[in-house]
Amino acid sequence: MKQKMIITQLYVILVAMCVGSTLAYAAPGAESKTITFKSLLEEMVDRDCIARLPKPAYTCRQFSSYDRNSTEPGSPTWWANSDRSYFIRIEDNNGRKEHVLMDTGGPGAVVRFWATWHGPGGGEFSNGTLRVYLDKNAEPVIEGPMADLISGGKLVAEPLSQGVSPETAYRHRGHNLYLPLPYAEHCKITYQTKSFIDKGARKGEALYYQINYRSYELGTEVESFTMNALQQSRSTLNRVQRMLGQNERTGLNNLNKDTLEGTIQPSGESSVIINGQKAVRALEFQLQADDLAQALRSTIIKIDFDGKTTVWCPIGDFFGTGYHLRPHSTWYTNVSRDNTLSCYWVMPFREQAKISILNLGAESVKLTRGQILSSPRDWDNRSCYFHAAWKQWAGIKTQSNENTKDFGAFDLNWITIEGQGNYVGDVLTLFNTANTWWGEGDEKIYVDGETFPSHIGTGTEDYYGYAWCKPNFFESAFHAQPSGDGNLKPGFTVNSRFRSLDAIPFGKSIKFDMELWHWAKTAMNYAPTTLWYARPDAKWDVKPDPKEAKHPVPRSVEDIIKPRLVKNAIEGETLKILERTGGTTEIQNIPNIGWSNNRQLWWKHAKENGRLIVEFGVDQAGDYDVTLGITKAVDYGIVRIDVNSETKLDSIDLYNQSVIAADVKLPACRLGRGRNKLQVTILGANPSAVKSYMFGLDYILANKRAE
């Protein structure tokens, strides 16, 4: 799993992300406005802001600790993975050795800081000193222990400063700081520690970080952050904290209300049309279906603004819950415990909006609740339509890139958009089929034709605000993991990240790639939903895909990876255990090894001379050819095999450097009608083996010999 590092407030991301990018378009003649700490707080909770091209114009970029061996897209080292403890440089400052995470000119603002960390060799983090220098002042405006500042409450309390998940041990959390830090001329962030630090943290302290920041157009007036400004804005800060902490849905009273309810038959559609120059302010739906999971994927929300389809998405993915209902709340979405799906994106239109629900499934779907709230809203040359696109890679094969030496990682293009707008978030729904982590890959976001991404990350879970692959539930204003069941084992996972101050404006184009880097060679389902605002002439490359939306949603590994089945075999996982001396037994389920039905009976941590006796049956007495499906691996033992108290194999060494399935044919076995016994005795282990004395029984195949 990818090591991550503390939300070391302003992290160094990439070499080419510095100066000179084109700024987002802004309408000529619009009044300029002084950017302050207080104004950024107000903007953070104003859902209308990101529905317009920004004024003053800005770009959003990222510094991070990404592996600096990632230099050229598509090259063999492009997927280098030591994304920790990389910095811009090391400075000597009055005898202090300070590692520089961020160094950029103004005017600008730091708008998100994520981090996680550990000490040398995985030990305790030193919690060294984080310093934020503004406008080239010699003294830092912020100084203190990093963990205390990022998520310890020393700078600001939750939810603007939060480690997730609360259910995860603190040292394994991702730490997020959303407190805006505006600067007029310059910003530099450094970290100092007495611990040893080396590039990539191969031996030293590991610090993972991502710092999102705005660069405003030249001439923008920005009032730099001070601790005094923080205190003077305390009432505003407290109000914003409350609003984000409770995800307040204010301003929804006395709005126009349209309803969309009733039963939708297969291949059917139900719609409502709203006329006028307005904006949709909220959508609320509640579904009933015999197969609700499939309905959440095969029921589509489709929205046309002024005659153009800009939203086409499975309804569960659109509301951030995937194809299983997982109650949670964010600033923009809500899934309640009564299964109501809600969203609060502002969706402006000039003349008409058509909201449709399509049933692509094989069974009827009932909308027991369907409510659309709207209100008048002016449309001008900065107004944008809301967009949502969904795509799925069903059964995508991991570790399939032969051009990389780094475990076959490759980039998936989630979306490419041409035009002007703001990228505002995404939801990732997937089904993992292996007992290990799926999300080692980094985001790579190219804005306005960049040849090197201005956003390059440190891991998929880092992008979504958490760390270390942890499966625990969390919800917050701008990021959530409604389900992490499939993070480290087969199962369903859904992650979401929604943007406010860290929205990414684009003036010509935006390309969003995410590495798919799985620790196992397997196949999985992988489905991102992307969300953005754009001017009317925007184009994008993700088209409606009814075939994929109709695709049966996976509930088990076998729905994606069809298992090998040995005909007429007695599966090891079905056998009755009569006796076991030492160790433990369990059913192990791993695809791609070659086990029949993907499973085996696993006896682990046994001792020498330990024995396992299982019972199996045949319909007729007689002489049988018996084949055992067994497993070989680095920690498996040397065993003896007996059938009905008669030794059939004096010794078989199950050591192998990798895990493989193998067939072992026994000498002729005399079996009785009904119950028979197979005994496995641990004799020892290969000198090269890990001494865990394991044994795995995949199946027993007994074929009666002709008389």
MOJOHU-V950492 format. One record per backbone hydrogen bond with DSSP energy under -1.0 kcal/mol. NH is the residue of the N-H (numbers start at 1). CO is the residue of the C=O. If there is no record, write none. Layout:
BEGIN
nh->[NH;NH]
co->[CO;CO]
END
This chain:
BEGIN
nh->[7;8;9;30;35;40;41;42;43;44;46;49;51;52;53;59;61;62;63;65;70;71;75;78;80;83;84;85;88;91;93;96;98;99;100;101;102;104;106;108;109;110;111;112;113;114;115;116;116;118;119;122;123;129;130;131;132;133;135;137;141;142;144;146;149;150;151;152;154;161;162;164;168;172;173;174;175;176;177;178;181;183;187;188;189;190;191;192;200;201;205;206;208;210;211;212;213;214;215;216;217;220;223;225;230;231;232;233;234;237;238;239;240;241;242;243;244;245;246;248;256;258;260;262;264;267;268;270;272;274;276;278;279;280;281;282;283;284;285;286;288;295;296;298;299;300;301;302;303;304;305;306;308;310;311;312;313;315;316;318;319;320;321;322;324;328;330;331;334;335;336;339;341;342;343;344;347;349;353;354;355;356;357;358;359;360;365;366;367;368;368;369;371;372;373;374;375;377;383;384;385;387;388;389;391;393;396;398;407;409;410;412;414;415;417;418;419;421;422;423;424;425;426;427;428;429;430;431;432;440;444;445;446;448;454;455;457;460;463;464;465;466;470;474;476;480;481;483;486;487;491;493;494;495;496;497;498;499;503;504;506;510;511;512;513;514;515;516;519;524;525;526;527;529;530;531;532;533;534;535;538;539;541;549;550;559;560;561;569;570;572;574;575;578;579;581;584;586;588;590;597;598;599;600;601;602;603;604;609;610;612;613;614;615;616;618;622;624;625;627;628;629;630;631;632;633;636;637;638;639;640;641;642;643;644;646;648;649;652;654;660;662;664;666;669;671;674;676;678;679;680;681;682;683;684;689;690;692;694;695;697;698;700;701;703;705]
co->[115;6;7;27;221;36;37;38;39;40;43;46;48;49;382;215;213;454;211;209;67;69;72;75;77;81;82;207;100;98;96;93;91;191;89;189;189;187;185;183;214;181;212;212;177;210;175;5;208;206;123;119;120;192;144;190;142;188;186;134;132;132;130;128;145;146;147;147;148;157;176;174;165;169;170;164;115;162;113;160;110;108;104;133;102;131;99;129;84;198;196;118;116;114;63;112;61;109;59;107;57;217;35;182;226;227;228;229;231;233;234;235;236;237;238;239;240;241;242;243;374;372;370;367;365;359;265;357;355;353;351;276;375;347;373;373;343;371;341;369;366;291;292;294;295;358;313;356;311;354;308;352;305;303;303;388;301;299;296;314;315;317;316;316;321;335;333;477;342;328;340;336;285;334;283;332;280;278;274;304;272;302;270;300;268;298;264;288;262;286;366;286;284;258;282;256;279;277;380;51;534;532;310;530;528;526;524;522;405;406;516;514;512;512;510;539;508;506;533;504;531;531;497;529;495;527;493;525;491;517;513;455;511;509;445;445;443;439;459;460;462;461;467;481;479;496;474;494;492;484;432;430;483;428;480;426;478;424;500;423;421;417;446;415;444;412;442;410;437;396;431;393;429;427;389;425;387;422;385;420;535;418;416;545;546;556;557;557;566;700;698;571;572;613;613;611;604;602;600;598;564;595;596;588;697;586;695;584;682;607;680;579;678;576;676;674;671;669;703;701;664;699;662;696;660;654;633;694;684;652;681;649;679;646;677;643;641;641;639;637;632;630;628;626;624;622;618;616;614;642;612;640;610;638;638;686;634;690;635;603;601;629;570;627;625;623]
END
